[in-house]
Amino acid sequence: MDEEKIVLCGANAYEQKYYFNPLFKGLPESIQEEVHIISVLFTEEVGGIFTMVFDEDGELQFEVTAAPEDYLYDEVGSGLLVKEIQRKKQELLESLSLYYRVVVLHENLDELLEE
């Protein structure tokens, strides 16, 4: 099932690294910066590893993992922060899903806008 997912970006609190998939370099720079900020601030606040991935249906999902020995990882805070991002950045997340479905999956834009 994981092979059907495409990573947009991710941040790792343990290695203090950020990854952005070059497949999405066509996104406007401001959007790339926004997902960068969301990812890094997420891991700064709760720790762990945060990734934004597209599922097989083109929906943007958040995945959060933490090392078992990471006693500072805030699991409750992680869930709350995911919900807050989904609420505050709903338009951005919907736009990213639409971009993915049109540019990567080659779905018809007119049909998607009719849904």
OpenMM code with the backbone's topology and positions (N, CA, C; nanometers):
from openmm import Vec3, app, unit

residues = "MET ASP GLU GLU LYS ILE VAL LEU CYS GLY ALA ASN ALA TYR GLU GLN LYS TYR TYR PHE ASN PRO LEU PHE LYS GLY LEU PRO GLU SER ILE GLN GLU GLU VAL HIS ILE ILE SER VAL LEU PHE THR GLU GLU VAL GLY GLY ILE PHE THR MET VAL PHE ASP GLU ASP GLY GLU LEU GLN PHE GLU VAL THR ALA ALA PRO GLU ASP TYR LEU TYR ASP GLU VAL GLY SER GLY LEU LEU VAL LYS GLU ILE GLN ARG LYS LYS GLN GLU LEU LEU GLU SER LEU SER LEU TYR TYR ARG VAL VAL VAL LEU HIS GLU ASN LEU ASP GLU LEU LEU GLU GLU".split()
positions = [
    Vec3(0.0821, -0.1192, 0.0000),
    Vec3(0.0000, 0.0000, 0.0000),
    Vec3(0.0867, 0.1259, 0.0000),
    Vec3(0.1994, 0.1285, 0.0713),
    Vec3(0.2844, 0.2458, 0.0779),
    Vec3(0.3386, 0.2862, -0.0586),
    Vec3(0.3542, 0.1885, -0.1515),
    Vec3(0.4056, 0.2226, -0.2833),
    Vec3(0.3060, 0.3065, -0.3621),
    Vec3(0.1827, 0.3146, -0.3168),
    Vec3(0.0817, 0.3954, -0.3831),
    Vec3(0.0808, 0.5383, -0.3299),
    Vec3(0.1644, 0.5685, -0.2344),
    Vec3(0.1720, 0.7023, -0.1771),
    Vec3(0.2913, 0.7766, -0.2356),
    Vec3(0.2718, 0.9066, -0.2556),
    Vec3(0.3784, 0.9929, -0.3048),
    Vec3(0.4029, 1.1006, -0.1994),
    Vec3(0.5274, 1.1141, -0.1556),
    Vec3(0.5629, 1.2127, -0.0549),
    Vec3(0.5745, 1.3503, -0.1193),
    Vec3(0.5089, 1.4483, -0.0600),
    Vec3(0.5248, 1.5876, -0.1012),
    Vec3(0.6460, 1.6467, -0.0301),
    Vec3(0.6476, 1.6340, 0.1022),
    Vec3(0.7586, 1.6884, 0.1806),
    Vec3(0.7589, 1.6244, 0.3189),
    Vec3(0.8659, 1.6490, 0.3915),
    Vec3(0.8751, 1.5956, 0.5262),
    Vec3(0.9833, 1.6646, 0.6056),
    Vec3(0.9688, 1.6577, 0.7361),
    Vec3(1.0688, 1.7141, 0.8271),
    Vec3(1.0978, 1.6121, 0.9361),
    Vec3(1.2233, 1.6086, 0.9774),
    Vec3(1.2693, 1.5122, 1.0763),
    Vec3(1.3329, 1.5879, 1.1927),
    Vec3(1.2707, 1.5803, 1.3097),
    Vec3(1.3224, 1.6510, 1.4269),
    Vec3(1.4522, 1.5897, 1.4779),
    Vec3(1.4738, 1.4603, 1.4537),
    Vec3(1.5915, 1.3927, 1.5050),
    Vec3(1.7173, 1.4322, 1.4277),
    Vec3(1.7047, 1.4427, 1.2976),
    Vec3(1.8202, 1.4775, 1.2142),
    Vec3(1.8173, 1.6244, 1.1722),
    Vec3(1.7132, 1.6959, 1.2120),
    Vec3(1.6926, 1.8355, 1.1760),
    Vec3(1.7099, 1.8549, 1.0253),
    Vec3(1.6332, 1.7752, 0.9505),
    Vec3(1.6376, 1.7812, 0.8048),
    Vec3(1.4979, 1.8014, 0.7498),
    Vec3(1.4949, 1.8606, 0.6294),
    Vec3(1.3704, 1.8833, 0.5569),
    Vec3(1.3876, 1.8260, 0.4168),
    Vec3(1.2817, 1.7635, 0.3648),
    Vec3(1.2853, 1.7070, 0.2300),
    Vec3(1.1661, 1.7596, 0.1519),
    Vec3(1.1909, 1.8011, 0.0271),
    Vec3(1.0844, 1.8413, -0.0640),
    Vec3(1.1015, 1.7619, -0.1922),
    Vec3(0.9969, 1.6913, -0.2338),
    Vec3(1.0026, 1.6057, -0.3513),
    Vec3(1.0164, 1.6914, -0.4782),
    Vec3(1.1238, 1.6707, -0.5562),
    Vec3(1.1438, 1.7500, -0.6779),
    Vec3(1.0313, 1.7331, -0.7813),
    Vec3(0.9498, 1.6311, -0.7673),
    Vec3(0.8359, 1.6121, -0.8560),
    Vec3(0.7411, 1.7325, -0.8501),
    Vec3(0.7462, 1.8064, -0.7394),
    Vec3(0.6561, 1.9192, -0.7180),
    Vec3(0.7243, 2.0546, -0.7332),
    Vec3(0.8369, 2.0585, -0.8016),
    Vec3(0.9101, 2.1844, -0.8191),
    Vec3(0.8311, 2.2859, -0.9021),
    Vec3(0.7257, 2.2410, -0.9717),
    Vec3(0.6406, 2.3307, -1.0491),
    Vec3(0.5446, 2.4121, -0.9637),
    Vec3(0.5337, 2.3781, -0.8353),
    Vec3(0.4491, 2.4566, -0.7448),
    Vec3(0.5095, 2.5958, -0.7276),
    Vec3(0.4264, 2.6971, -0.7118),
    Vec3(0.4799, 2.8316, -0.6862),
    Vec3(0.5719, 2.8314, -0.5635),
    Vec3(0.6737, 2.9152, -0.5685),
    Vec3(0.7717, 2.9235, -0.4592),
    Vec3(0.7039, 2.9516, -0.3252),
    Vec3(0.6008, 3.0358, -0.3252),
    Vec3(0.5321, 3.0689, -0.1997),
    Vec3(0.4653, 2.9465, -0.1385),
    Vec3(0.4120, 2.8575, -0.2221),
    Vec3(0.3493, 2.7343, -0.1730),
    Vec3(0.4566, 2.6407, -0.1186),
    Vec3(0.5679, 2.6291, -0.1907),
    Vec3(0.6783, 2.5456, -0.1436),
    Vec3(0.7278, 2.5943, -0.0075),
    Vec3(0.7387, 2.7257, 0.0088),
    Vec3(0.7828, 2.7813, 0.1369),
    Vec3(0.6811, 2.7542, 0.2469),
    Vec3(0.5526, 2.7633, 0.2131),
    Vec3(0.4495, 2.7412, 0.3141),
    Vec3(0.4503, 2.5977, 0.3661),
    Vec3(0.4628, 2.4985, 0.2771),
    Vec3(0.4664, 2.3599, 0.3249),
    Vec3(0.5959, 2.3335, 0.4019),
    Vec3(0.7028, 2.4025, 0.3644),
    Vec3(0.8292, 2.3917, 0.4380),
    Vec3(0.8094, 2.4416, 0.5808),
    Vec3(0.7497, 2.5583, 0.5930),
    Vec3(0.7261, 2.6172, 0.7256),
    Vec3(0.6350, 2.5282, 0.8100),
    Vec3(0.5270, 2.4789, 0.7509),
    Vec3(0.4339, 2.3914, 0.8238),
    Vec3(0.5083, 2.2686, 0.8770),
    Vec3(0.5870, 2.2057, 0.7912),
    Vec3(0.6569, 2.0818, 0.8291),
    Vec3(0.7590, 2.1048, 0.9400),
    Vec3(0.8413, 2.2067, 0.9234),
    Vec3(0.9473, 2.2314, 1.0212),
    Vec3(0.8894, 2.2770, 1.1548),
    Vec3(0.7915, 2.3667, 1.1506),
    Vec3(0.7315, 2.4121, 1.2763),
    Vec3(0.6606, 2.2981, 1.3488),
    Vec3(0.6009, 2.2066, 1.2727),
    Vec3(0.5357, 2.0909, 1.3335),
    Vec3(0.6366, 2.0106, 1.4154),
    Vec3(0.7500, 1.9770, 1.3546),
    Vec3(0.8481, 1.8950, 1.4257),
    Vec3(0.9157, 1.9732, 1.5385),
    Vec3(0.9265, 2.1045, 1.5241),
    Vec3(0.9825, 2.1856, 1.6328),
    Vec3(0.8902, 2.1845, 1.7542),
    Vec3(0.7598, 2.1842, 1.7276),
    Vec3(0.6634, 2.1914, 1.8374),
    Vec3(0.6408, 2.0578, 1.9067),
    Vec3(0.6260, 1.9482, 1.8293),
    Vec3(0.5911, 1.8206, 1.8921),
    Vec3(0.6975, 1.7125, 1.8769),
    Vec3(0.7954, 1.7355, 1.7875),
    Vec3(0.9006, 1.6363, 1.7667),
    Vec3(0.8612, 1.5333, 1.6623),
    Vec3(0.9406, 1.4289, 1.6521),
    Vec3(0.9119, 1.3198, 1.5603),
    Vec3(0.9456, 1.3501, 1.4159),
    Vec3(0.8819, 1.2740, 1.3286),
    Vec3(0.8999, 1.2883, 1.1841),
    Vec3(0.7629, 1.3160, 1.1237),
    Vec3(0.7529, 1.4224, 1.0477),
    Vec3(0.6268, 1.4667, 0.9883),
    Vec3(0.6398, 1.4625, 0.8372),
    Vec3(0.5461, 1.3961, 0.7697),
    Vec3(0.5464, 1.3942, 0.6235),
    Vec3(0.4066, 1.4247, 0.5710),
    Vec3(0.4047, 1.4929, 0.4572),
    Vec3(0.2814, 1.5156, 0.3830),
    Vec3(0.2877, 1.4224, 0.2629),
    Vec3(0.1864, 1.3350, 0.2496),
    Vec3(0.1859, 1.2373, 0.1408),
    Vec3(0.0507, 1.2390, 0.0710),
    Vec3(0.0545, 1.2078, -0.0572),
    Vec3(-0.0680, 1.1919, -0.1342),
    Vec3(-0.1004, 1.0442, -0.1401),
    Vec3(-0.2258, 1.0102, -0.1073),
    Vec3(-0.2672, 0.8697, -0.1169),
    Vec3(-0.3045, 0.8377, -0.2611),
    Vec3(-0.3471, 0.7137, -0.2845),
    Vec3(-0.3778, 0.6689, -0.4211),
    Vec3(-0.4948, 0.7436, -0.4834),
    Vec3(-0.5777, 0.8096, -0.4010),
    Vec3(-0.6907, 0.8869, -0.4515),
    Vec3(-0.6559, 1.0340, -0.4730),
    Vec3(-0.5323, 1.0705, -0.4431),
    Vec3(-0.4896, 1.2089, -0.4610),
    Vec3(-0.5177, 1.2986, -0.3423),
    Vec3(-0.5573, 1.2399, -0.2304),
    Vec3(-0.5838, 1.3186, -0.1096),
    Vec3(-0.4547, 1.3377, -0.0316),
    Vec3(-0.4349, 1.4574, 0.0182),
    Vec3(-0.3156, 1.4880, 0.0969),
    Vec3(-0.3367, 1.4428, 0.2406),
    Vec3(-0.2448, 1.3620, 0.2891),
    Vec3(-0.2508, 1.3074, 0.4243),
    Vec3(-0.1277, 1.3511, 0.5032),
    Vec3(-0.1404, 1.3591, 0.6328),
    Vec3(-0.0270, 1.3854, 0.7206),
    Vec3(0.0096, 1.2559, 0.7904),
    Vec3(0.1378, 1.2260, 0.7931),
    Vec3(0.1862, 1.1093, 0.8662),
    Vec3(0.2870, 1.1568, 0.9694),
    Vec3(0.2703, 1.1094, 1.0902),
    Vec3(0.3590, 1.1476, 1.1993),
    Vec3(0.4089, 1.0208, 1.2669),
    Vec3(0.5397, 1.0115, 1.2822),
    Vec3(0.5989, 0.8980, 1.3523),
    Vec3(0.6996, 0.9491, 1.4540),
    Vec3(0.7249, 0.8674, 1.5523),
    Vec3(0.8234, 0.9031, 1.6541),
    Vec3(0.9009, 0.7785, 1.6931),
    Vec3(1.0251, 0.7996, 1.7273),
    Vec3(1.1083, 0.6891, 1.7735),
    Vec3(1.0537, 0.6388, 1.9072),
    Vec3(1.0544, 0.5075, 1.9294),
    Vec3(1.0002, 0.4532, 2.0547),
    Vec3(1.0704, 0.5083, 2.1792),
    Vec3(1.1971, 0.5429, 2.1649),
    Vec3(1.2728, 0.5935, 2.2804),
    Vec3(1.2598, 0.7447, 2.2985),
    Vec3(1.1785, 0.8098, 2.2157),
    Vec3(1.1609, 0.9542, 2.2231),
    Vec3(1.0532, 0.9873, 2.3258),
    Vec3(1.0949, 1.0103, 2.4483),
    Vec3(1.0002, 1.0384, 2.5554),
    Vec3(0.9523, 1.1829, 2.5543),
    Vec3(1.0158, 1.2673, 2.4740),
    Vec3(0.9748, 1.4071, 2.4635),
    Vec3(0.8701, 1.4292, 2.3551),
    Vec3(0.8470, 1.3282, 2.2697),
    Vec3(0.7476, 1.3404, 2.1635),
    Vec3(0.6096, 1.3591, 2.2249),
    Vec3(0.5362, 1.4572, 2.1765),
    Vec3(0.4045, 1.4918, 2.2300),
    Vec3(0.2953, 1.4354, 2.1389),
    Vec3(0.2478, 1.3149, 2.1688),
    Vec3(0.1485, 1.2485, 2.0853),
    Vec3(0.0145, 1.3229, 2.0848),
    Vec3(-0.0281, 1.3700, 2.1994),
    Vec3(-0.1541, 1.4443, 2.2073),
    Vec3(-0.1418, 1.5758, 2.1316),
    Vec3(-0.0323, 1.6458, 2.1541),
    Vec3(-0.0077, 1.7721, 2.0838),
    Vec3(0.0001, 1.7511, 1.9339),
    Vec3(0.0550, 1.6381, 1.8924),
    Vec3(0.0659, 1.6054, 1.7507),
    Vec3(-0.0725, 1.5961, 1.6865),
    Vec3(-0.1616, 1.5227, 1.7489),
    Vec3(-0.2972, 1.5082, 1.6961),
    Vec3(-0.3713, 1.6403, 1.6901),
    Vec3(-0.3548, 1.7220, 1.7945),
    Vec3(-0.4202, 1.8527, 1.7974),
    Vec3(-0.3635, 1.9446, 1.6894),
    Vec3(-0.2328, 1.9403, 1.6699),
    Vec3(-0.1692, 2.0263, 1.5705),
    Vec3(-0.2094, 1.9848, 1.4289),
    Vec3(-0.2219, 1.8553, 1.4039),
    Vec3(-0.2678, 1.8082, 1.2729),
    Vec3(-0.4071, 1.8647, 1.2445),
    Vec3(-0.4958, 1.8557, 1.3407),
    Vec3(-0.6324, 1.9063, 1.3222),
    Vec3(-0.6329, 2.0582, 1.3004),
    Vec3(-0.5464, 2.1285, 1.3713),
    Vec3(-0.5382, 2.2737, 1.3558),
    Vec3(-0.4888, 2.3116, 1.2155),
    Vec3(-0.3873, 2.2416, 1.1673),
    Vec3(-0.3360, 2.2676, 1.0322),
    Vec3(-0.4444, 2.2374, 0.9297),
    Vec3(-0.5135, 2.1264, 0.9458),
    Vec3(-0.6197, 2.0898, 0.8513),
    Vec3(-0.7303, 2.1954, 0.8486),
    Vec3(-0.7579, 2.2542, 0.9626),
    Vec3(-0.8625, 2.3552, 0.9710),
    Vec3(-0.8150, 2.4893, 0.9134),
    Vec3(-0.6983, 2.5341, 0.9573),
    Vec3(-0.6490, 2.6662, 0.9174),
    Vec3(-0.5972, 2.6699, 0.7740),
    Vec3(-0.5494, 2.5591, 0.7241),
    Vec3(-0.4881, 2.5548, 0.5909),
    Vec3(-0.5717, 2.4729, 0.4929),
    Vec3(-0.7013, 2.4648, 0.5160),
    Vec3(-0.7894, 2.3817, 0.4346),
    Vec3(-0.7799, 2.4174, 0.2860),
    Vec3(-0.7815, 2.5454, 0.2545),
    Vec3(-0.7767, 2.5871, 0.1139),
    Vec3(-0.6443, 2.5469, 0.0493),
    Vec3(-0.5341, 2.5645, 0.1198),
    Vec3(-0.4030, 2.5240, 0.0691),
    Vec3(-0.3994, 2.3736, 0.0440),
    Vec3(-0.4480, 2.2959, 0.1388),
    Vec3(-0.4451, 2.1499, 0.1265),
    Vec3(-0.5321, 2.1015, 0.0113),
    Vec3(-0.6485, 2.1626, -0.0064),
    Vec3(-0.7353, 2.1271, -0.1190),
    Vec3(-0.6679, 2.1630, -0.2521),
    Vec3(-0.6002, 2.2772, -0.2567),
    Vec3(-0.5308, 2.3197, -0.3790),
    Vec3(-0.4159, 2.2251, -0.4120),
    Vec3(-0.3443, 2.1808, -0.3109),
    Vec3(-0.2347, 2.0863, -0.3337),
    Vec3(-0.2877, 1.9537, -0.3880),
    Vec3(-0.4002, 1.9077, -0.3340),
    Vec3(-0.4608, 1.7838, -0.3836),
    Vec3(-0.5044, 1.7992, -0.5284),
    Vec3(-0.5635, 1.9135, -0.5612),
    Vec3(-0.6065, 1.9393, -0.6986),
    Vec3(-0.4854, 1.9421, -0.7922),
    Vec3(-0.3788, 2.0098, -0.7509),
    Vec3(-0.2553, 2.0155, -0.8298),
    Vec3(-0.2032, 1.8738, -0.8566),
    Vec3(-0.1971, 1.7946, -0.7521),
    Vec3(-0.1467, 1.6581, -0.7647),
    Vec3(-0.2307, 1.5769, -0.8636),
    Vec3(-0.3618, 1.5866, -0.8493),
    Vec3(-0.4507, 1.5077, -0.9348),
    Vec3(-0.4412, 1.5490, -1.0813),
    Vec3(-0.4209, 1.6787, -1.1072),
    Vec3(-0.4134, 1.7269, -1.2456),
    Vec3(-0.2740, 1.7070, -1.3039),
    Vec3(-0.1701, 1.7487, -1.2316),
    Vec3(-0.0343, 1.7477, -1.2859),
    Vec3(0.0309, 1.6097, -1.2793),
    Vec3(0.0129, 1.5397, -1.1704),
    Vec3(0.0806, 1.4109, -1.1530),
    Vec3(-0.0056, 1.2945, -1.2028),
    Vec3(-0.1327, 1.2925, -1.1644),
    Vec3(-0.2201, 1.1818, -1.2040),
    Vec3(-0.2862, 1.2050, -1.3404),
    Vec3(-0.2730, 1.3253, -1.3931),
    Vec3(-0.3262, 1.3619, -1.5256),
    Vec3(-0.4780, 1.3452, -1.5349),
    Vec3(-0.5464, 1.3819, -1.4262),
    Vec3(-0.6922, 1.3796, -1.4280),
    Vec3(-0.7425, 1.5069, -1.4966),
    Vec3(-0.8643, 1.5031, -1.5451),
    Vec3(-0.9237, 1.6158, -1.6169),
    Vec3(-0.9663, 1.7238, -1.5183),
    Vec3(-0.9107, 1.8437, -1.5346),
    Vec3(-0.9395, 1.9551, -1.4437),
    Vec3(-1.0882, 1.9908, -1.4445),
    Vec3(-1.1487, 1.9967, -1.5620),
    Vec3(-1.2902, 2.0339, -1.5701),
    Vec3(-1.3778, 1.9361, -1.4924),
    Vec3(-1.3477, 1.8082, -1.5025),
    Vec3(-1.4257, 1.7080, -1.4294),
    Vec3(-1.4048, 1.7212, -1.2787),
    Vec3(-1.2822, 1.7518, -1.2372),
    Vec3(-1.2547, 1.7673, -1.0941),
    Vec3(-1.3264, 1.8879, -1.0356),
    Vec3(-1.3335, 1.9951, -1.1136),
    Vec3(-1.3991, 2.1170, -1.0647),
    Vec3(-1.5506, 2.1002, -1.0558),
    Vec3(-1.6054, 2.0054, -1.1307),
    Vec3(-1.7493, 1.9786, -1.1259),
    Vec3(-1.7892, 1.8988, -1.0026),
    Vec3(-1.6943, 1.8293, -0.9404),
    Vec3(-1.7242, 1.7431, -0.8234),
    Vec3(-1.7739, 1.8232, -0.7065),
] * unit.nanometer
topology = app.Topology()
chain = topology.addChain("A")
for resn in residues:
    res = topology.addResidue(resn, chain)
    for name in ("N", "CA", "C"):
        topology.addAtom(name, app.Element.getBySymbol(name[0]), res)
